[in-house]
């Protein structure tokens, strides 16, 4: 969920006393590869060991590429704010080249280009704007849980397919005011691009093309007949402020829609997994649902679909503590490791819905790239957890939690399914 409140100026770093870059591994020495399949199920164990023994570590990713892994909260926060750690690698996309939506998105830009595009979305996604949609989102939650209850009899519910995915998708459709007749055909390419595992290159290309056609069609429709939705508000900001091409606006809208889907689906699933493993917390939130909005931050700290920020490239030598990352290196800022750093969060292995530092989690990123959809994500998580906990008197895992199947990859973990056994209606 690494995305962006208003752009925050990165502090200028004081000049370092010319330290030598960290040495390269000796010839023939293999870099550690800690982010493989076993990492997906329990990332906190792998990351905790690295954080406490070698907080800035050189590793090899599952794709075979070397990278520097930064794990302590203070360093990760500094990395988010350091303009020398670049998303674009110093290459500015040429706005004169025609592109489809999603060919180039915000994660391909650094400020000031990132800022000029992002600012078009900021007014459309404020907490106040999202709160307008709360009632409809709550009705969606009730509808999908009613259907899940009716279909299950006395058996379990597969919460991802029965609730999380349709709930997150319809909530987005409400906020973007996607017409009813278009929703079913839009779901297929959105779901495919969220999880491309096993999909052919042709299927991915066709899905990108379908999203491009959809977004440009919506832009034309809202230009002719504006409403009070995200698309209309982005277009109003574009007309008033300028500063972006039509292709850049199309990519911005497509990214907001796509990123707002799967990250929220997975955050709902991971939050429920946390509550399944902590029945005392589950019961306390069920008894006092007014605590759920605050608990959302603790659940986002506890587990996140994105253990790392989008990979960055060091434009210059960058020092973290005693280690200097050489210019040109790939850098992974570990959000998950920072969220469990005891230097930032006391007793991080305890799930505490009243934790005073929970809001300092980095699951939405920090600084210029803080998640622009964070207000909607918080609203959806609050509504989803309130509805699920209020529906049933108890919720248990239908399979042992250590047998859940995790997919995706180290940059975006994905819970394939979450079978739960509900108790009686609350």
C-alpha positions in Angstrom: 0.0 0.0 0.0 3.0 2.2 -0.5 1.5 5.3 -1.9 1.2 9.0 -0.4 -1.0 13.2 2.5 0.4 16.2 0.7 3.8 16.0 -0.7 6.4 16.4 2.1 9.6 18.1 1.3 12.5 15.8 2.0 15.1 17.3 4.4 18.4 18.1 3.0 20.9 15.7 4.4 24.1 17.1 6.0 27.2 16.3 4.0 28.7 13.0 5.1 32.4 12.8 6.0 33.3 10.9 2.8 32.9 7.4 4.0 33.9 4.6 1.8 31.1 2.6 0.1 30.4 -0.8 1.6 32.6 -3.4 0.1 31.3 -5.8 -2.6 31.2 -9.5 -1.6 34.3 -11.4 -2.2 34.6 -13.2 -5.5 32.5 -16.3 -5.5 30.6 -15.3 -2.4 26.8 -15.7 -2.8 24.5 -13.0 -1.6 21.9 -14.2 0.9 18.4 -14.8 -0.6 16.0 -14.3 2.4 12.8 -13.4 0.4 11.8 -16.7 -1.1 8.6 -18.7 -0.7 9.0 -19.2 3.0 9.2 -15.5 3.5 5.6 -14.9 2.3 3.9 -16.7 5.2 5.9 -15.2 8.1 7.9 -12.2 6.9 8.3 -10.7 10.3 10.5 -13.6 11.4 13.0 -13.2 8.5 12.9 -9.4 8.7 13.4 -9.3 12.5 16.6 -11.3 12.3 18.0 -9.0 9.6 16.9 -5.9 11.4 18.6 -6.9 14.6 21.8 -8.4 13.1 22.5 -6.4 9.9 20.0 -3.5 9.6 21.3 -2.5 6.2 22.0 -5.7 4.3 23.0 -6.6 0.8 20.8 -9.4 -0.6 19.7 -11.0 -3.8 15.9 -10.8 -4.6 13.9 -13.8 -5.8 14.3 -12.3 -9.3 18.1 -12.7 -9.0 18.9 -9.0 -8.6 21.2 -7.6 -5.9 19.6 -5.0 -3.6 20.2 -3.2 -0.4 17.6 -4.0 2.3 16.9 -1.3 4.9 15.0 -2.5 8.0 15.2 -0.2 11.0 12.3 2.3 11.4 14.4 5.4 11.7 16.3 4.5 8.5 13.2 3.5 6.6 11.5 6.8 7.5 14.6 8.7 6.4 14.7 6.7 3.2 11.2 7.6 2.3 12.1 11.3 2.6 15.4 11.2 0.9 15.3 12.5 -2.7 18.5 10.7 -3.5 16.5 7.4 -3.4 14.6 7.6 -6.7 11.6 5.7 -8.1 12.5 6.7 -11.6 16.2 5.9 -11.4 16.8 9.4 -12.7 14.9 8.7 -16.0 12.0 11.1 -16.5 9.2 9.6 -18.7 8.8 11.6 -21.9 5.3 13.1 -21.8 5.4 13.4 -25.6 5.3 9.7 -26.2 1.7 8.3 -26.4 1.0 5.7 -23.8 -1.9 3.7 -22.5 -3.2 4.0 -19.0 -0.9 1.9 -16.6 2.1 2.0 -19.0 3.6 4.7 -16.8 2.1 5.5 -13.4 3.0 7.6 -10.3 5.6 5.0 -9.2 7.6 5.8 -12.3 8.0 9.5 -11.3 9.9 11.5 -8.7 9.1 15.0 -7.6 8.5 17.5 -9.2 6.8 15.4 -11.9 5.3 13.1 -9.4 3.9 16.2 -7.5 2.3 17.9 -10.5 0.4 14.7 -11.4 -0.5 13.6 -7.9 -1.9 16.9 -6.9 -4.8 16.4 -9.3 -6.1 13.5 -7.2 -5.6 14.9 -3.7 -8.8 17.0 -3.5 -10.9 14.0 -4.7 -9.7 11.6 -2.0 -9.8 13.5 1.3 -11.3 11.9 4.4 -14.3 14.3 4.1 -14.9 13.3 0.5 -14.7 9.6 1.3 -17.0 9.9 4.3 -19.8 10.9 1.9 -19.8 7.4 0.5 -19.8 5.7 3.9 -23.5 4.8 4.0 -23.4 3.0 0.6 -20.2 1.2 1.5 -21.9 0.0 4.8 -24.9 -1.3 2.8 -22.5 -3.2 0.5 -20.9 -4.9 3.5 -24.3 -6.0 4.8 -25.4 -7.3 1.4 -22.3 -9.4 0.9 -22.4 -10.8 4.4 -26.1 -11.6 4.0 -25.3 -13.6 0.8 -22.4 -15.4 2.5 -24.6 -16.3 5.5 -27.4 -17.6 3.2 -25.0 -19.7 1.1 -23.0 -21.3 3.9 -25.7 -23.1 5.9 -23.8 -24.1 9.0 -20.5 -24.5 7.1 -17.5 -22.2 6.7 -17.3 -19.0 4.7 -14.4 -18.4 2.3 -14.1 -14.8 3.2 -11.9 -13.5 0.4 -14.2 -14.5 -2.5 -17.5 -14.2 -0.6 -16.8 -10.8 1.0 -13.4 -9.1 0.7 -13.1 -9.1 -3.1 -16.7 -8.1 -4.1 -16.9 -5.6 -1.2 -13.7 -3.8 -2.2 -14.6 -3.8 -5.9 -18.1 -2.4 -5.4 -16.8 0.2 -2.9 -14.4 1.4 -5.6 -17.2 1.4 -8.2 -19.4 3.5 -5.8 -16.6 6.1 -5.2 -15.7 6.3 -8.9 -19.5 6.1 -9.9 -18.9 3.2 -12.4 -22.2 2.5 -14.1 -23.9 -0.7 -13.1 -23.9 -2.1 -16.7 -20.1 -1.7 -16.8 -19.1 -3.3 -13.5 -19.2 -7.0 -14.4 -17.0 -6.5 -17.5 -14.6 -4.3 -15.6 -14.0 -6.8 -12.8 -12.3 -9.3 -15.0 -9.4 -7.1 -16.1 -9.0 -5.5 -12.7 -8.8 -9.0 -11.0 -6.4 -10.3 -13.6 -4.0 -7.4 -13.3 -4.2 -7.6 -9.5 -3.0 -11.2 -9.6 -1.2 -12.1 -12.9 0.1 -15.5 -11.7 -0.5 -18.0 -14.4 -1.8 -15.5 -16.9 -0.3 -15.2 -20.4 1.3 -12.0 -21.6 -1.5 -11.7 -24.1 -4.1 -11.8 -21.4 -2.3 -9.1 -19.4 -2.0 -6.9 -22.5 -5.7 -7.3 -23.3 -6.6 -6.4 -19.7 -4.4 -3.2 -19.8 -6.1 -2.3 -23.1 -9.5 -2.8 -21.6 -8.7 -0.6 -18.6 -7.3 2.0 -20.9 -10.5 2.1 -23.0 -12.7 2.2 -19.8 -10.8 5.1 -18.2 -10.7 7.2 -21.4 -14.4 6.5 -21.9 -15.1 7.7 -18.3 -13.0 10.8 -18.9 -15.1 11.7 -22.0 -18.4 11.0 -20.2 -17.5 13.0 -17.1 -16.2 15.9 -19.3 -19.6 16.0 -21.0 -21.6 15.4 -17.8 -19.6 15.9 -14.6 -20.7 14.5 -11.3 -19.4 14.4 -7.8 -17.2 11.4 -8.1 -13.4 10.8 -8.1 -13.1 10.9 -11.9 -15.0 14.2 -12.2 -13.1 15.9 -9.4 -9.7 14.8 -10.9 -10.8 16.3 -14.3 -11.9 19.5 -12.7 -8.5 19.8 -11.0 -6.8 19.1 -14.3 -8.8 21.8 -16.1 -8.1 24.3 -13.3 -4.4 23.5 -12.7 -3.2 21.9 -16.0 0.3 20.5 -15.7 -0.4 17.0 -17.0 -1.1 15.3 -20.4 -4.2 13.4 -21.1 -2.2 10.1 -21.0 -0.8 11.0 -17.5 -4.3 11.7 -16.2 -5.6 8.4 -17.7 -2.8 6.6 -16.0 -3.4 8.3 -12.7 -7.1 7.3 -12.7 -6.3 3.7 -13.7 -3.7 3.4 -11.0 -6.0 4.8 -8.3 -8.7 2.3 -9.3 -6.4 -0.8 -9.6 -4.2 0.0 -6.5 -7.3 0.6 -4.5 -8.7 -2.9 -5.2 -6.2 -5.6 -4.3 -4.4 -3.8 -1.5 -7.7 -3.3 0.3 -8.7 -6.9 -0.4 -5.5 -8.2 1.1 -5.6 -5.8 4.1 -9.1 -7.0 5.0 -7.9 -10.6 4.8 -4.7 -10.0 6.8 -6.7 -8.0 9.5 -9.1 -10.9 9.9 -6.2 -13.4 10.1 -4.8 -11.3 12.9 -8.1 -11.3 14.8 -8.5 -15.1 14.3 -5.2 -15.5 16.1 -6.1 -13.1 18.9 -9.6 -14.0 20.2 -9.3 -11.6 23.1 -8.8 -8.7 20.7 -11.6 -10.0 18.5 -14.0 -10.2 21.4 -13.0 -6.7 22.8 -13.6 -5.1 19.4 -16.9 -6.9 19.0 -18.0 -5.6 22.4 -16.8 -2.1 21.7 -17.0 -1.4 18.0 -16.3 2.3 18.5 -12.6 1.2 19.0 -12.4 -0.3 15.6 -11.3 2.8 13.7 -8.3 3.2 16.0 -7.6 -0.6 15.8 -7.3 -0.3 12.0 -3.9 1.4 12.4 -2.7 -1.4 14.7 -3.8 -4.0 12.3 -2.1 -2.2 9.4 1.1 -2.1 11.6 0.7 -5.8 12.4 0.7 -7.0 8.9 0.7 -5.5 5.4 0.3 -6.7 1.8 3.4 -4.7 0.9 6.4 -5.7 3.1 8.6 -3.2 1.2 8.1 0.1 -0.6 8.5 0.2 -4.3 12.1 -0.4 -5.2 14.2 2.7 -5.3 17.6 3.5 -7.0 20.3 5.4 -5.2 21.2 8.4 -7.3 24.2 9.1 -5.1 26.0 7.3 -2.3 23.6 7.2 0.6 24.6 6.5 4.2 22.5 4.7 6.8 24.3 4.5 10.1 27.7 3.0 9.4 26.8 1.7 6.0 27.0 3.5 2.7 24.9 2.3 -0.2 26.7 3.1 -3.4 25.2 5.2 -6.2 23.3 3.1 -8.7 22.2 0.4 -6.2 18.7 -0.9 -5.8 17.2 -0.2 -2.4 14.3 -1.9 -0.6 12.8 0.0 2.3 11.3 -2.6 4.6 7.9 -1.3 5.8 7.1 -4.5 7.6 10.4 -4.5 9.5 10.0 -0.9 10.5 6.4 -1.6 11.7 7.8 -4.2 14.1 10.9 -2.3 15.2 10.9 -2.2 19.0 12.8 1.1 18.8 9.6 2.6 17.4 6.8 0.4 18.8 7.2 -1.1 22.3 6.5 -4.8 22.5 5.8 -5.0 18.8 4.8 -8.7 18.9 1.7 -7.8 20.9 -1.5 -6.9 19.0 -2.7 -3.9 20.9 -5.7 -2.1 19.4 -5.1 0.8 21.8 -1.4 1.2 20.9 -0.4 4.9 21.1 2.2 4.6 18.3 0.1 2.6 15.9 -0.5 5.6 13.6 3.2 5.8 13.0 3.1 2.6 10.9 4.5 2.9 7.4 2.0 0.6 5.5 0.8 3.7 3.5 4.3 5.0 3.0 5.6 8.4 4.0 6.3 11.8 2.4 5.7 12.5 -1.3 4.6 9.0 -2.0 2.2 8.5 0.9 -0.8 6.5 -0.4 -3.3 9.0 -2.0 -6.1 6.4 -1.3 -5.4 6.0 2.4 -8.6 7.7 3.5 -10.7 5.3 1.4 -8.7 2.3 2.5 -9.2 3.2 6.2 -12.9 3.7 5.6 -13.3 0.3 3.9 -11.3 -1.5 6.6 -13.3 0.1 9.3 -16.6 -0.7 7.7 -15.5 -4.3 6.7 -14.3 -5.2 10.2 -17.2 -3.6 11.9 -19.6 -5.6 9.7 -17.8 -8.9 10.1 -17.4 -8.7 13.8 -21.0 -7.4 14.3 -22.4 -10.2 12.1 -21.2 -13.2 14.1 -20.7 -13.9 17.8 -17.4 -15.6 17.2 -15.1 -16.2 14.3 -12.7 -19.1 14.1 -10.3 -20.3 11.4 -11.7 -23.2 9.4 -8.2 -24.4 8.8 -5.1 -23.9 10.9 -3.7 -20.5 10.3 -0.2 -21.9 9.5 -1.8 -23.8 6.6 -3.1 -20.8 4.8 -1.7 -20.4 1.3 0.2 -17.2 0.6 1.1 -16.2 -3.0 2.1 -13.0 -4.8 5.7 -12.1 -4.2 7.9 -10.4 -1.8 6.8 -6.9 -2.9 3.1 -7.8 -2.6 1.9 -10.7 -0.6 -1.4 -12.2 -1.4 -3.7 -14.4 0.7 -5.3 -16.9 -1.8 -8.2 -17.9 0.4 -9.4 -17.4 4.0 -12.0 -20.0 5.2 -13.5 -19.0 8.5 -16.1 -20.7 10.7 -18.6 -18.2 12.0 -20.5 -18.7 15.3 -24.1 -17.8 15.7 -25.5 -14.4 14.5 -24.4 -11.7 17.0 
